[in-house]
Amino acid sequence: MIFFLFIGQVFSTKVSILGDLDITGSFDCSGLTTETLYSEGTVHTSDTLTVNDITSDEIMVTEITLESINPIDSEIVIDADVLVNAPETETAFIQLHWQAFLHENFEFDAQGWNIQTFDTCNGRDYFLRAYAGESLETKYTLPRNSGVRITASIHLLDNWQGETISLKVDDELVWADTGKSGTFNICGEAFNDAAYALPLDIVLKNKSGEISLSFSSTLQHENASFGIDNLIIYLK
């Protein structure tokens, strides 16, 4: 015996599917909640799509809510076109959170750095220090990632007269600043310091394998120096 089921009208209401939903064509809706969604065509919703597992050739949705994201070998691959129609914006993206990979606080430990000169301004918080003609260099080995973020606190101590401090990553200049005589003498000799705890925050494209960092300055006299502290490398 064969049964035929005809649906003449579907009333507007919320549909929740606790099992699998297989679609061979296109599926249009204003809201959908399901555990698993598999589509060989296009899934289009004007409101919210909430699903644990998505497999589709193309997804067009205002908002995507996932229970969890499980990367494979620290890499997330979406083998489909993902179009997020965010209202009143020209672009939209999927944002992953940064995760701290390492933290260098230089409390008498700077393993792998070319210079091991430590100093402190308050007798407690130590930092790595360099003088005219010196650079602070190191190398790290990073896992595969989709982005690198580097933050640090930079000290420009004593008699800076417009000289430049810079950071190179893999011999490429990624950050620079100029030091001028400041208002307060916080640390070092009897000069007003150009900057104390100057924030450094840069984002780079994905770096895999060995990465080199080099902090240097254009200082040519002995009455000034620079230091770095709280260096953190984030990955995502």
N, C-alpha and C positions, 0 to 999 in steps of 0.2 A: 504494500500500500504506500502511496506517495502523497505527502502532504505539501500543500502550497500555502505560503503565508504572504499576504499582501498587506502593506502598510500604506494607507492612503494619506495619513497626516501624522506628523510628529509634533506633539505640543511642545512649546518652549519651556524647558525646565533643565535642571542640572542633571547630568548623566555621570554616574560613577561606575566604573567597570573594575572589578577586583581580580579578574583573570587576564587572559591575553586577548589582544585585539589585533586581528590580521586584516589588512586593507590592501587590495590589489589595484585600486584606482585612486581617486582623490577623495579627501575627507575634509569637509568644511564644518566648523562649529564655532560657537562663541566661548565655550569652556569645556574642558575634558579632564577628568581625573581617572587614571588607570595605572596598573602596576607595570604592564609591558605593552609597548606599542610597536608594531612592525608594519611598515608600509612600503610597497613597491612604487608608489606614486608620490603624491604631494600631500603633506599634512598642513592644513591652513586653519588657524584659529585667530580670531580678532581679539581675544581676551587672554586667558591664561591656560597654559598647558602644564599640567602636573603629572609627572610620570617617573617611575623608577628606572626604566630601561627603554631607550629609544633606538630604533633602527629604521632609517628612512633615507631615501634619496635626496629629499629636500624638505626643509622645515621652515615654515613662515609663521611667526608667532610674535605677539606683543611681549610676552614674558614667559621665560622658561624656568621652572622650579624643579631641581633635581634632589633626590634624597641624599645622594653622595656621588663623588667623582673618584674613581679608582684609577690613578695613573699606572701605566706600564713602563717600567724602567725610567721613572721620573719624567715621562713624556705623555701628554694627553693628545690623542689623535682623533679628530672628527672627520670622518670620510664622507662628508656631505656638505651641501650649501646651507649655512645657517643665517637666516635673515631675521633680524630683530627690529620690528617696526616701533621703535621707541617714540612716543609722541613728543613733538616740539624739539627734536634733535636731528642733526644731519647725519651723525654717525652713532653707532652703538657697538659694544664689544663685550666679550666675556672676560671678566677680570678675575684673576687668580691671586690669592694672597701671597705676599712675600714670606719666605721662611728663612730664619737666620741660619747661615751655614757655618760661620765662625765669628768669634769676638776676640779682639786683641785689646787688653786693657793695659799692657806694658807695666805691670807691677813686678818689676825686676825680671821679667821674662819676655824675650823677643826672639824666640827660636826661629831661625831661618832668615833673620834680617842681617844685613851687612854691617850695621853699626849697633853696638850694645851700650849706648850712652843714655842713662836714665836720669831724670831730674824731677823735682816736685816744686810746686809753689806754695803748698800749704802743709807740707810734711807728711801727707797721707796719700794723695792721689798722684801717682807717678806717670810719666809720659816718656816717649822716645824723643831725643833731642839731637839736632844737627846744626852745624855752624857753616860759615862761608866756605864754599868749595866742596861741601859734603852733600851727599844725597842719601836718602833712606830707601833701601830697595829690598824686595823680597819676591818670592814666587809661591804660588799655591797650585794645587791640582784640584780642579773642579769636576764634578760629575756632569753629565749631559743635562742641559737646562734650557729654558726658553727666555731667560733674562737674568741679568746680574745688576744688583744695586749695591753701591758702596757708600757708606756713611762714615764720618769721622769728625773729631774735634781738632781744629788746627790752632796752634798758638804761634803768633808772630811777636817775638819777645824783643824788647829793648829798642835800639836805635834804627828803625826802618825809615828809609828816605825815598820811598817810591819803588823799591825793588819788588820783584815778582816771585811768588811761590807757585809751583805748578805740580800737577800729577799726570804722569803718563802711565797708561795701561797698554802693555804689549807694544811699547815704544810709540804709542799714539797719544797725543795731548788731549786730555779729556776734561781738565779743569785747571783754572789759573785765577789768581787774585793778586792785588797789589797792596803792599803794606806801607802805611804812613804813620808818622808819630801820633800816638794816641793821647788820651787825657789822663790816664792813671798808670802808675807804676805798680803792677801786680806781681811781677816776678822778675828775677834776674838782676841785672845791674841797675845803676841809678838813672834809668831812662824811662820815659813813658812808653808802655808797650803798645804796639800797633794793633794787636787783636789778641783776645784770649777766648778760647773755645769757639772759634769761628766755625760755623757749621759747614761741612762738606756733604753733599748729597747728590749723587749722580746715578743715572740708569744707563746700562749698556745693553746692546744686543747679546744674544746667547753666546756664551764662551764655554768651550769644552776643552778638557785637558789642562795643560799648564797655562797659568795666567801670571804675568809679571806686573808689579807695581813699583813705581819710582817717584818719590817726592824729592823735589830739588828747588833751589832758589837761585836768584841772580846776585845774592849778597857777595860783596867783595871786601868787607871790613869786619873786624873782630867784635865790634860792639853790638851785634845783633845775631839772632839765631831763630830757629823755628822748631816746633815740636808737633807730634801727632799723638792722639790718644783716642781710646774707645773706637777703634776701627772695627766696623762690622760689615761683613759681606752677606747679602741676602740673595737667595735664588728663588726662581719660580718656574 
